């Protein structure tokens, strides 16, 4: 396990050196990785760092408000409302790799707009070690790595937590005194709910994924999963109130892990599973069935795309 | 300080092998498998897992390095293949949760895990015949050679992944290996 206090001192020093007298921008997703990277960079260069939070419309329920609150202490925080632009860019895109690329490119474009305004020349990212191996092994391109378009205008790329695992990042978050909410929060992928939607991303499917994820997170809190969520995986037939429904199939996933490299599907009791099923199908008229994913990693990955 | 070098066969978990050894308290370096053994100074070698037998580089040259060698997954298969054993595509891939039976309680690498241990695996191929001088030290329902050892030459291998968090007593395997290198 990394020594958090030594790490913070060294990382802050390294960021100061890398950024020099320039200005930097950080992509804030609200997840623990980018939050830690932002806090380190803010410590290093203060208001010469502009943390940018892009509301892609692919965020979890209530996430944007939480971000505003948590990072209230950074005066330079910018929130970009880009929901419509992301949905437009994703329209008609079904290939998972293509989706990640489209999202990565749109992210960068949103940052570039702000970067030009504040004259930032460095980009800070919360890439962690497993993101890099999954990209190198061609398992999935990662939003922080493979999705980065070649046309980036930034002179420097700063990745302060690139050699850490998730559990170590959390350790550093605690050291930095970040709110427990951030430090203990479940991992959430950069491309957001888009990777929890198999096939094309539409407003309707995003809404189903968002509400279902919310139900799953609430219902499974007592199981203390490393990560728990719901994904929209396809369509199937159901019957609701004597009417045939051709609705969405929602897959519930809840895993235990230390570092995301391997994962075990959690053993949940029947009543809990039934409660999740009943809340999701009850609240969302366009959901026809709910299934539970029992696959470990390997052979499956944690997220669907 | 004991120094262990991990030869990277492009495995997803190679970095975790480095981490596990670091946690045992030894000096660790991870090197690309194209590195010539002559350039490597080590008290013990780990041959990592990886995706493809054709991409194991100079891995098997390390078997002649004169220090204990521990092959993991593909690393063990490469060891078996180079020394006259046989590797084939298994009938049934081993993924995630596998219960492994330890066949030799006295084995210096895995004997301490006896009688059985829960491991995390990820492989399609397997060793079906161990090389001369080796004995089978562990087996499971899905794979006949879950581990093999040749203590005279200090060569060891396991088919599973002791470096991942879900393998129950993986750290112990690294401790046992480090003890062989000291």
Interface residues (C-beta under 8 A of the other chain):
Chain A: X1 X129 X133 X134 X137 X139 X165 X257 X258 X259 X261 X262 X263 X264 X296 X297 X298 X299
Chain B: X10 X12 X13 X15 X16 X19 X23 X51 X93 X95 X96 X97 X120 X122 X161 X164 X165 X166
